[in-house]
Amino acid sequence: MALDLVGKTLGGYRLDRLIGEGGMASVYKGYQESLKRWVAVKVLYYQEGTSLARFQLEAKAIASLRHRNILIIYEYGEEEGLPYIAMEYIEGGTLEERLNGSPLGWRQVVNLSIPIAEALHYAHNHNIIHRDVKPSNILMPQEDWPLLADFGLVKRSDSEQSLTKTGTFLGTPNYIAPEQARDLVLDCRADLYSLGVVMFEMITGRLPFDYEIPNKILLAHVTEMPPSPRDFNPNCPVELEQVILKTLEKDRDDRYPDMQGLIDALEQILANPPAVADEPALPDSSQEKSAGLFGSFKKLFGSKPKRPHEGQGDSTASNPELALAGDENMGTLQLDRADAARPIARIVLKDKSATIDLPNKNTLVLGRTHGNTVVDIDLDPYQASKYGVSRRHARLVSRSNRWLLEDLHSLNGTFVNGVEVKHGQPVELNHKDSIRLSHMVFTFELL
């Protein structure tokens, strides 16, 4: 149980009030009379097992780092059997307090992520792995100035010493890397994954795996593919989504090799701003929270997908005008029937001798209506389940007098003229194009 030290003086620091508390330590706002300044004093009250060794390692780790985006430590000491760390006191709260369930604008996400990544890259170059990167450990002195704090789970990558018992893990379940959850040997890419979760939360307003049971969250980090950020915030640029999902790869070898790789990718987005709205997109509170799965994410940031139509140049995914926005779980927008810009189209299932006219909507989800899942084009009556079609398989969007098709993280893929269509990489459809959802084939026709 934590000690009540408010009003007491510890090592020349008068503890004014409690400002934070964890399982092993409490943080107080304190006043250093000798230098007339406010400080933050972290006091270790749980001193069993390796807690004291970890506390001392934290003090040494932070003291060895001097970076604009890492909290400064003033002193480590012990008094009356209480170890403490005196650090700079930061007004402004934490990033966690700024994240109130609503997404941030994509520029703000990028501009906050870069300095955090730079701070971690600096720490990694000094053989220090943070292991507990999360919004509550990111202080915010100013709106555009994040400070990385709380190195309580720090590990020196150049040390053979282990402070972790076999069969245990340390970290916060919501932000933990798969290899950390499995108690494997860690390197800098564990912090990369955790920062990816933070980025996901900043751009969507929610966590990728939002379960109530911690063990289920840990299992999800190890076994479940994260949903697409754009499924929850259509204003998230495709380029940023690709970066985030790359940091969240299960296999660390598929992530960026280090923080510098992530920094370079984020700076590339700023150098070539995507043509999407830079504003928060509030999610519909009534919509079902989806844990939509997506296929293996193998495409590196910046490369261009192939065009399904031979001889017609680059994919429409390279054209920001064609980027799709919207959540496949949300209701579609009804268009005015007098809207001449909307091309009339249908799909023809020749082997079923069936024709489906596309409803008068600008966004249509193709798949299987089942239970609470309702789609615009229900293919279940045509044995879609037998052919492996996902419930929410693909999305058709009418825009600027053209039709676009995008995959929705289907399990078995979406194909146009034999070429796979990726989520976030919509392609334009032409008359008589062959569309295949898993093993179900039909023809797209413009009327």
Secondary structure, 3 states (H helix, E strand, C coil): CCCCCCCCEECCEEEEEEEEECCCEEEEEEEECCCCEEEEEEEECCCCCCHHHHHHHHHHHHHCCCCCCECCEEEEEEECCEEEEEEECCCCCEHHHHCCCCCCCHHHHHHHHHHHHHHHHHHHHCCEECCCCCHHHEEEEECCEEEECCCCCCEECCCCCCCCCCCCCCCCHHHCCHHHHCCCCCCHHHHHHHHHHHHHHHHHCCCCCCCCCHHHHHHHHHHCCCCCHHHCCCCCCHHHHHHHHHHCCCCHHHCCCCHHHHHHHHHHHHHCCCCCCCCCCCCCCCCCCCCCCCCCCCCCCCCCCCCCCCCCCCCHHHCHHHCCCCCCCCCCCECCCCCCCCCCEEEEEHHHCEEEECCCECEEEEECCECCECCCEECHHHCCCCCCCCCEEEEEEEECCEEEEEECCCCCCEEECCEEECCCCCEEECCCEEEEECCEEEEEEEC
